[in-house]
Amino acid sequence: MTAAAALVVAATFTRTMERVATMDPAMSRAVYDSHAVQLVYETPLSIDYEARPYRLAPGFCEMPEIAEGGLVYVFRVREAELAAGFGAADMVRSLERLRDPELVSPNGWIVKDVEKAEAPDVRTVRITLKRRCHFFPWLMTHAASCVIGADGRGSGEFVLSHWRKNHEMVFRRKGKAGRGFDTVRYLVVDDVSTQWLMFLRGELDFLGEISRDNWDAVIGADGRIDASLERAGVRLYSLSTLNVLHLGINMKDPVLGPNRKLRQALNAAFDYPSWEKFYNGRIAPCATPVPPGVEGRLETPFAYAYDPEKARRLLAEAGYPGGIDPKTGRRLTLTLAIGRASQESREAGELMASFYARVGVRMESSFKTWDAFLKAVNDGRVQMFRMGWVGDYPDAQNFLQLFHSRNVNPGPNHSNYTNPEYDREYDAAMAAATAGERNRHWLKCQEIIREDCPWVFTHFKKEYSLVRPTVENYRPTDFPYGVERYYENALH
């Protein structure tokens, strides 16, 4: 390699990324889209890269003024954006695209509480809400809210300079990088073993997911990073995430929907200690949809945590003693839809089947492509389904909305759960004037959910990442979208 070529490589941050479907913020759906979109386009507000717990920070705009009892938000476009040729009208137009009936954006929910967005002058954006929405400023950090110039330009620090679909994306920094990287490169590499080898060879600066098969090569028996990696300057980071994993139960299913005792039994039969061992301890127990560290989380013990004897008793009370339906004499058989036929998914499906076999229930896995899986879930053509929810913002509402009757399919309430008592508590929380009052209703919502069990609560995900010594100023975060702009090049 020539000296010039070595400098080019050193100035590039390279990592793997799942397939990005679109660079249009309004049409972005997956977290992978958000990674790419937020390198090129700025959101009205941002999330402070350094602060923990998370807090809001200026983005395209300064922090907003709140008026009229929380119904009006006044944003001021930052001077740097005005100097670059962007203005308030760009932000208003970008937000209005989310509810354009011809575009049919999947992100219209971002502005569902917006009555109107106006640009009284080039610098000012005035947003009037239909009702108080305490988390509205957080919505202005979502990739869908990104500001697009009239000519399609973005005000982010990078431009997309190369995109070979399903293979590679290259982003070039607009101005001088300082200590940052001039170029960010995303590679699509499906095979986790190949990803691992590329990292070891120095072809990747970052590995965001360590497979189960490679875990022992990273972490020794003493719990420390492998000595050879440590000698090479590789750093290991961990993060308790806002990612809640669960087995959703379709409440419209004639077997599971009307039978609360059966749903409780499925929770009590789920062997979390074995599940945690399967995932190398890289998960945290889940007894509520609200993640640890989020205000308003219920902390009391879960009545239907793993207890096989309780599971058998509940099965009998549900009408299936020993897992047998007395009406037919046959074993109860449930079908779990899984949206990826990877080795990990297959092994996980077999493990879960073993949990339920112990109490006499047969669980069969049905593997589908991701698109086919989503369609089947949205159409209600599944009995149970394995799914995760990644928090869009650190507020209990973001997770408890998953159970409101307004949000049934094709909304985020994929379990099609409806309970008028739950809806009343949720709506009261949304109307609350103070955080304390709101949290009291959130706690009640969680008590109701844990008794009704429209999910089998499995775990919260812990993220582990490996970073090569070429990268400085790396911080693990639940909101890693566009954060490569903060990374520093140790070789600069």
C-alpha positions as CSV (number, residue, x, y, z in Angstrom):
1,M,0.0,0.0,0.0
2,T,1.4,3.4,-0.9
3,A,1.6,6.2,1.6
4,A,-1.1,8.1,-0.1
5,A,-3.4,5.1,-0.1
6,A,-2.7,4.5,3.6
7,L,-3.7,8.1,4.3
8,V,-7.0,7.6,2.4
9,V,-7.8,4.4,4.4
10,A,-6.9,6.2,7.7
11,A,-9.3,9.0,6.9
12,T,-12.2,6.6,6.4
13,F,-14.4,5.1,9.1
14,T,-15.7,1.7,8.0
15,R,-18.4,-0.5,9.6
16,T,-21.0,-3.0,8.5
17,M,-24.6,-2.0,8.1
18,E,-27.8,-3.9,7.2
19,R,-29.5,-2.9,4.0
20,V,-30.6,0.7,3.8
21,A,-33.9,0.9,1.9
22,T,-34.3,4.7,1.4
23,M,-32.6,8.0,1.9
24,D,-35.9,9.8,2.1
25,P,-36.5,10.7,5.8
26,A,-40.3,10.6,5.3
27,M,-40.1,7.1,4.0
28,S,-37.5,5.7,6.4
29,R,-38.7,2.8,8.6
30,A,-35.8,0.7,9.8
31,V,-33.0,1.9,12.2
32,Y,-30.6,1.2,9.4
33,D,-32.3,3.9,7.3
34,S,-32.0,6.3,10.2
35,H,-28.2,5.7,10.4
36,A,-27.7,6.8,6.8
37,V,-30.4,9.5,6.7
38,Q,-29.0,11.4,9.8
39,L,-25.5,11.6,8.3
40,V,-26.9,13.7,5.5
41,Y,-29.9,15.5,7.0
42,E,-30.3,17.3,10.3
43,T,-33.2,16.9,12.6
44,P,-34.8,20.0,14.2
45,L,-33.4,19.0,17.6
46,S,-30.7,16.5,18.5
47,I,-29.8,14.2,21.4
48,D,-26.8,15.3,23.4
49,Y,-24.0,12.8,22.4
50,E,-22.2,13.1,25.8
51,A,-25.1,13.4,28.3
52,R,-26.4,10.4,30.4
53,P,-29.2,10.3,31.1
54,Y,-30.1,11.4,27.6
55,R,-31.2,15.0,27.1
56,L,-32.2,17.2,24.2
57,A,-29.8,19.5,22.4
58,P,-30.0,22.0,19.5
59,G,-30.0,20.5,16.0
60,F,-31.2,22.4,12.8
61,C,-32.8,24.7,15.4
62,E,-32.1,26.1,18.8
63,M,-34.0,24.7,21.8
64,P,-37.7,25.7,21.4
65,E,-39.7,28.2,23.4
66,I,-42.9,26.6,24.8
67,A,-46.0,28.7,25.0
68,E,-49.8,28.6,25.6
69,G,-49.7,25.9,28.2
70,G,-47.6,23.5,26.1
71,L,-49.7,23.8,23.0
72,V,-47.2,26.0,21.0
73,Y,-43.6,25.4,20.3
74,V,-41.5,28.1,18.7
75,F,-38.3,27.0,17.0
76,R,-35.5,29.3,15.7
77,V,-33.3,28.1,12.9
78,R,-29.6,28.3,13.8
79,E,-27.5,30.9,12.1
80,A,-25.2,28.3,10.5
81,E,-28.2,26.8,8.7
82,L,-29.4,30.2,7.5
83,A,-25.9,30.9,6.2
84,A,-25.9,27.6,4.3
85,G,-29.1,28.5,2.5
86,F,-31.7,26.7,4.6
87,G,-34.6,28.3,6.5
88,A,-37.8,27.9,8.4
89,A,-39.8,27.1,5.2
90,D,-37.6,24.0,4.6
91,M,-38.5,22.6,8.0
92,V,-42.2,23.3,7.6
93,R,-42.2,21.7,4.2
94,S,-40.3,18.6,5.5
95,L,-42.8,18.1,8.3
96,E,-45.8,18.6,6.1
97,R,-44.5,15.8,3.8
98,L,-45.2,13.4,6.6
99,R,-48.9,13.8,6.2
100,D,-49.0,14.3,2.4
101,P,-51.8,11.9,1.3
102,E,-50.0,11.2,-2.0
103,L,-46.7,10.3,-0.3
104,V,-48.3,8.0,2.3
105,S,-45.4,8.2,4.7
106,P,-45.1,5.5,7.4
107,N,-44.0,8.2,9.8
108,G,-47.2,10.3,9.8
109,W,-47.5,9.5,13.5
110,I,-44.6,12.0,14.1
111,V,-47.0,14.9,13.3
112,K,-50.4,13.4,14.3
113,D,-50.7,15.9,17.2
114,V,-49.7,18.8,15.1
115,E,-52.5,21.2,14.3
116,K,-50.4,23.4,12.1
117,A,-46.7,24.3,11.3
118,E,-46.0,27.9,10.1
119,A,-42.9,29.9,9.1
120,P,-43.8,33.5,9.9
121,D,-40.2,34.5,8.9
122,V,-37.1,32.9,7.5
123,R,-35.8,31.9,10.9
124,T,-39.0,31.1,12.9
125,V,-41.0,27.9,12.9
126,R,-44.2,28.0,15.0
127,I,-45.8,24.6,15.7
128,T,-49.3,24.5,17.2
129,L,-50.5,21.2,18.7
130,K,-54.0,19.8,18.9
131,R,-53.4,18.7,22.5
132,R,-50.6,18.8,25.0
133,C,-47.8,16.3,24.1
134,H,-45.1,16.2,26.7
135,F,-42.7,14.2,24.5
136,F,-43.2,16.3,21.4
137,P,-39.6,17.8,21.4
138,W,-38.2,14.2,21.3
139,L,-40.2,13.6,18.1
140,M,-38.1,16.4,16.6
141,T,-35.0,14.2,16.9
142,H,-36.5,11.3,14.9
143,A,-35.0,10.6,11.4
144,A,-38.5,11.2,9.9
145,S,-38.4,14.9,11.0
146,C,-35.1,15.6,9.1
147,V,-35.1,18.9,7.2
148,I,-34.7,18.7,3.4
149,G,-33.8,21.7,1.4
150,A,-36.0,22.7,-1.5
151,D,-33.4,21.3,-3.9
152,G,-33.1,18.0,-1.9
153,R,-29.9,19.0,-0.1
154,G,-29.3,18.2,3.5
155,S,-27.7,20.4,6.1
156,G,-25.9,17.4,7.7
157,E,-22.1,17.2,7.8
158,F,-22.0,14.5,5.1
159,V,-23.2,13.9,1.6
160,L,-23.9,10.5,0.0
161,S,-21.1,10.2,-2.6
162,H,-21.6,6.5,-3.6
163,W,-24.4,3.9,-3.1
164,R,-24.2,0.5,-4.5
165,K,-27.5,-1.0,-3.3
166,N,-27.2,-4.0,-1.0
167,H,-23.4,-3.7,-1.0
168,E,-21.9,-0.4,0.0
169,M,-22.6,3.2,0.9
170,V,-20.0,6.0,1.1
171,F,-20.5,9.3,2.8
172,R,-18.1,12.2,2.3
173,R,-17.7,15.1,4.8
174,K,-18.6,18.5,3.3
175,G,-16.0,20.6,5.1
176,K,-12.8,20.0,6.9
177,A,-12.8,17.1,9.2
178,G,-10.6,18.5,11.9
179,R,-9.9,15.4,14.0
180,G,-12.9,13.6,12.5
181,F,-13.1,11.2,9.6
182,D,-13.3,12.5,6.1
183,T,-15.3,9.5,4.9
184,V,-17.8,7.1,6.4
185,R,-18.2,3.8,4.7
186,Y,-21.1,1.3,5.3
187,L,-20.7,-2.3,4.0
188,V,-23.4,-4.9,3.8
189,V,-21.9,-8.1,5.0
190,D,-24.5,-10.7,5.9
191,D,-22.3,-13.5,7.3
192,V,-21.3,-12.8,11.0
193,S,-18.2,-14.9,10.7
194,T,-17.0,-12.8,7.7
195,Q,-17.7,-9.6,9.7
196,W,-15.6,-11.0,12.6
197,L,-12.7,-11.9,10.3
198,M,-12.8,-8.4,8.6
199,F,-12.6,-6.8,12.0
200,L,-9.6,-8.9,13.1
201,R,-7.9,-8.0,9.8
202,G,-8.4,-4.3,10.5
203,E,-10.9,-3.9,7.6
204,L,-13.6,-2.7,10.0
205,D,-13.1,0.0,12.6
206,F,-16.2,-1.0,14.5
207,L,-18.1,-4.1,15.2
208,G,-21.6,-3.4,16.6
209,E,-22.8,-6.9,17.2
210,I,-20.8,-9.8,18.5
211,S,-22.4,-13.1,17.5
212,R,-22.9,-15.9,20.0
213,D,-20.4,-18.1,18.2
214,N,-17.7,-15.5,18.5
215,W,-18.4,-14.4,22.1
216,D,-15.8,-16.8,23.7
217,A,-13.2,-15.3,21.4
218,V,-13.9,-11.8,22.7
219,I,-14.5,-12.4,26.4
220,G,-12.4,-14.7,28.5
221,A,-13.4,-16.8,31.4
222,D,-12.4,-14.0,33.7
223,G,-15.0,-11.7,32.1
224,R,-12.3,-9.5,30.5
225,I,-11.7,-8.8,26.9
226,D,-9.4,-11.3,25.2
227,A,-5.7,-10.5,25.8
228,S,-4.8,-10.5,22.2
229,L,-7.5,-7.9,21.4
230,E,-6.5,-5.8,24.3
231,R,-2.9,-5.8,23.2
232,A,-4.1,-4.7,19.8
233,G,-5.7,-1.7,21.4
234,V,-9.3,-2.9,20.8
235,R,-11.8,-1.6,23.3
236,L,-15.0,-3.3,24.4
237,Y,-18.1,-1.3,25.3
238,S,-21.5,-2.4,26.7
239,L,-24.8,-0.6,26.9
240,S,-28.2,-1.4,28.5
241,T,-30.5,-0.5,25.7
242,L,-34.1,0.7,25.1
243,N,-34.7,-2.4,23.0
244,V,-37.4,-4.6,24.5
245,L,-37.9,-8.1,23.1
246,H,-41.0,-10.2,23.5
247,L,-43.3,-12.9,22.1
248,G,-46.4,-11.1,21.0
249,I,-49.7,-12.8,21.4
250,N,-52.4,-12.0,18.9
251,M,-55.4,-11.2,21.1
252,K,-57.7,-11.9,18.2
253,D,-56.6,-15.6,18.2
254,P,-59.5,-17.7,19.4
255,V,-57.3,-19.9,21.6
256,L,-55.1,-17.3,23.3
257,G,-57.1,-14.1,23.1
258,P,-60.0,-15.0,25.5
259,N,-57.8,-17.1,27.9
260,R,-55.8,-14.9,30.3
261,K,-54.8,-17.8,32.5
262,L,-53.2,-19.4,29.4
263,R,-51.3,-16.3,28.6
264,Q,-50.1,-16.1,32.2
265,A,-49.0,-19.7,32.0
266,L,-46.9,-19.0,28.9
267,N,-45.0,-16.3,30.9
268,A,-44.5,-18.5,33.9
269,A,-43.1,-21.3,31.7
270,F,-40.5,-19.1,30.0
271,D,-37.2,-20.2,31.5
272,Y,-35.3,-16.9,31.7
273,P,-32.2,-18.3,33.4
274,S,-31.6,-20.6,30.4
275,W,-32.5,-17.9,28.0
276,E,-29.9,-15.6,29.6
277,K,-27.3,-18.4,29.3
278,F,-28.2,-18.9,25.6
279,Y,-27.4,-15.2,25.0
280,N,-24.1,-15.3,27.0
281,G,-25.5,-13.1,29.7
282,R,-25.9,-10.2,27.2
283,I,-29.5,-9.6,28.1
284,A,-31.5,-8.2,31.1
285,P,-34.7,-9.6,32.6
286,C,-38.0,-8.1,31.4
287,A,-41.1,-7.8,33.5
288,T,-42.6,-4.7,31.9
289,P,-42.3,-3.1,28.5
290,V,-40.6,0.0,30.0
291,P,-36.8,-0.3,30.1
292,P,-34.6,0.2,33.1
293,G,-33.6,3.8,33.7
294,V,-36.8,5.3,32.1
295,E,-38.9,7.4,34.4
296,G,-42.3,5.8,35.3
297,R,-41.0,2.2,35.1
298,L,-42.8,-0.3,37.4
299,E,-40.2,-2.0,39.7
300,T,-42.3,-4.5,41.7
301,P,-41.7,-8.3,41.1
302,F,-43.6,-9.9,38.2
303,A,-46.2,-12.4,39.4
304,Y,-45.7,-14.6,36.3
305,A,-41.9,-14.8,36.2
306,Y,-40.4,-18.2,35.6
307,D,-42.0,-20.8,37.8
308,P,-42.8,-24.1,36.1
309,E,-45.1,-25.3,38.9
310,K,-47.1,-22.1,38.7
311,A,-47.2,-22.5,34.9
312,R,-48.6,-26.1,35.2
313,R,-51.2,-24.9,37.7
314,L,-52.3,-22.0,35.5
315,L,-52.5,-24.3,32.4
316,A,-54.9,-26.5,34.4
317,E,-57.0,-23.5,35.4
318,A,-56.9,-22.3,31.7
319,G,-58.5,-25.7,30.7
320,Y,-55.4,-27.5,29.6
321,P,-54.3,-29.8,32.4
322,G,-50.8,-31.2,31.5
323,G,-51.0,-29.2,28.3
324,I,-53.9,-31.4,27.0
325,D,-57.2,-30.2,25.7
326,P,-59.8,-32.4,27.4
327,K,-62.3,-31.8,24.6
328,T,-60.0,-33.3,21.9
329,G,-57.5,-35.3,24.0
330,R,-54.7,-33.6,22.0
331,R,-51.8,-31.6,23.2
332,L,-52.1,-27.8,22.9
333,T,-50.0,-26.7,19.9
334,L,-49.1,-23.1,19.4
335,T,-47.3,-21.5,16.4
336,L,-44.7,-18.8,16.8
337,A,-43.9,-16.6,13.7
338,I,-40.3,-15.6,13.4
339,G,-39.1,-13.0,10.8
340,R,-35.7,-14.3,10.1
341,A,-34.4,-17.9,9.4
342,S,-30.9,-17.4,10.8
343,Q,-29.1,-20.0,12.8
344,E,-29.6,-17.9,16.0
345,S,-33.3,-17.7,15.3
346,R,-33.7,-21.4,14.7
347,E,-31.7,-22.3,17.8
348,A,-33.8,-19.8,19.9
349,G,-37.0,-21.3,18.5
350,E,-35.8,-24.8,19.5
351,L,-34.9,-23.5,23.0
352,M,-38.3,-21.9,23.5
353,A,-40.0,-25.1,22.3
354,S,-38.1,-27.0,25.0
355,F,-39.4,-24.5,27.7
356,Y,-43.0,-25.2,26.8
357,A,-42.5,-28.9,26.3
358,R,-41.7,-29.2,30.0
359,V,-45.2,-28.1,30.9
360,G,-46.9,-30.2,28.1
361,V,-47.3,-27.5,25.4
362,R,-46.0,-27.9,21.9
363,M,-44.6,-24.8,20.2
364,E,-43.8,-24.8,16.5
365,S,-41.8,-22.1,14.8
366,S,-42.9,-20.7,11.5
367,F,-40.0,-18.9,9.7
368,K,-40.7,-16.1,7.2
369,T,-38.8,-13.4,5.3
370,W,-38.9,-10.1,7.2
371,D,-41.3,-8.5,4.8
372,A,-43.6,-11.5,4.8
373,F,-43.5,-11.7,8.6
374,L,-44.5,-8.0,9.0
375,K,-47.3,-8.4,6.6
376,A,-48.6,-11.5,8.4
377,V,-48.4,-9.7,11.7
378,N,-50.1,-6.6,10.4
379,D,-52.8,-8.7,8.8
380,G,-53.4,-10.6,12.0
381,R,-52.5,-13.9,10.4
382,V,-50.3,-15.1,13.2
383,Q,-51.0,-16.7,16.6
384,M,-47.8,-15.6,18.3
385,F,-44.8,-13.7,16.9
386,R,-41.2,-12.9,18.1
387,M,-40.6,-9.1,17.9
388,G,-38.6,-6.3,19.4
389,W,-39.3,-2.6,19.9
390,V,-36.5,-0.1,19.8
391,G,-37.4,3.0,21.8
392,D,-37.6,6.2,19.7
393,Y,-37.2,8.3,22.8
394,P,-36.6,7.6,26.5
395,D,-40.1,8.1,27.8
396,A,-42.5,5.5,29.2
397,Q,-45.2,6.6,26.7
398,N,-43.1,5.3,23.8
399,F,-43.4,1.8,25.1
400,L,-46.9,1.9,26.7
401,Q,-48.4,3.2,23.4
402,L,-47.9,-0.4,22.2
403,F,-51.0,-1.5,24.1
404,H,-53.5,1.3,23.4
405,S,-56.6,0.3,21.4
406,R,-56.1,3.2,19.0
407,N,-52.8,1.6,17.9
408,V,-54.0,-1.9,16.9
409,N,-52.7,-3.2,13.5
410,P,-51.4,-1.8,11.3
411,G,-50.3,0.5,14.2
412,P,-47.6,-0.5,16.7
413,N,-50.1,-2.5,18.9
414,H,-49.4,-5.7,17.0
415,S,-51.0,-7.8,19.7
416,N,-54.3,-6.1,19.0
417,Y,-54.7,-5.7,22.7
418,T,-57.8,-3.7,23.8
419,N,-58.7,-2.9,27.4
420,P,-60.9,0.1,28.3
421,E,-59.3,0.4,31.7
422,Y,-55.9,0.5,30.2
423,D,-56.9,3.1,27.7
424,R,-58.4,5.3,30.5
425,E,-55.1,5.2,32.5
426,Y,-53.0,5.9,29.4
427,D,-55.2,8.8,28.3
428,A,-55.1,10.2,31.8
429,A,-51.3,10.0,31.7
430,M,-51.2,11.9,28.5
431,A,-53.5,14.6,29.9
432,A,-51.5,15.0,33.1
433,A,-50.1,18.4,34.0
434,T,-47.1,17.1,35.9
435,A,-44.6,14.3,35.6
436,G,-45.5,12.9,39.0
437,E,-49.2,12.6,38.1
438,R,-48.3,11.2,34.7
439,N,-46.0,8.5,36.3
440,R,-48.8,7.4,38.6
441,H,-50.9,6.5,35.6
442,W,-48.0,4.9,33.8
443,L,-47.5,2.6,36.8
444,K,-51.1,1.6,36.7
445,C,-50.9,0.9,33.0
446,Q,-48.0,-1.5,33.6
447,E,-49.9,-3.3,36.4
448,I,-52.8,-3.9,34.0
449,I,-50.5,-5.2,31.2
450,R,-48.6,-7.5,33.5
451,E,-51.8,-9.1,34.7
452,D,-53.3,-9.4,31.2
453,C,-50.1,-10.7,29.6
454,P,-50.6,-9.8,25.9
455,W,-46.9,-10.5,25.6
456,V,-44.5,-13.2,26.9
457,F,-41.9,-10.8,28.3
458,T,-38.5,-12.2,27.3
459,H,-35.7,-9.6,27.7
460,F,-34.1,-6.2,27.3
461,K,-31.1,-6.3,25.0
462,K,-27.6,-5.3,26.0
463,E,-25.4,-4.0,23.3
464,Y,-21.7,-4.9,23.1
465,S,-19.4,-3.3,20.6
466,L,-15.8,-3.5,19.6
467,V,-13.8,-0.4,18.5
468,R,-10.4,-0.4,17.0
469,P,-7.8,2.1,18.4
470,T,-8.1,4.2,15.2
471,V,-11.4,5.6,16.6
472,E,-11.5,8.0,19.5
473,N,-14.4,9.8,21.2
474,Y,-16.7,6.8,20.7
475,R,-19.7,6.7,23.1
476,P,-22.2,3.8,23.1
477,T,-25.8,5.2,22.8
478,D,-29.3,4.1,22.2
479,F,-29.5,6.8,19.5
480,P,-26.5,6.0,17.2
481,Y,-28.0,7.7,14.1
482,G,-25.5,10.0,12.4
483,V,-23.1,9.9,15.4
484,E,-20.1,9.1,13.2
485,R,-19.8,12.9,12.9
486,Y,-18.5,12.9,16.5
487,Y,-15.9,10.2,16.1
488,E,-12.2,11.3,16.0
489,N,-9.5,9.8,13.9
490,A,-6.6,8.7,16.2
491,L,-4.3,8.8,13.1
492,H,-5.1,12.3,12.1
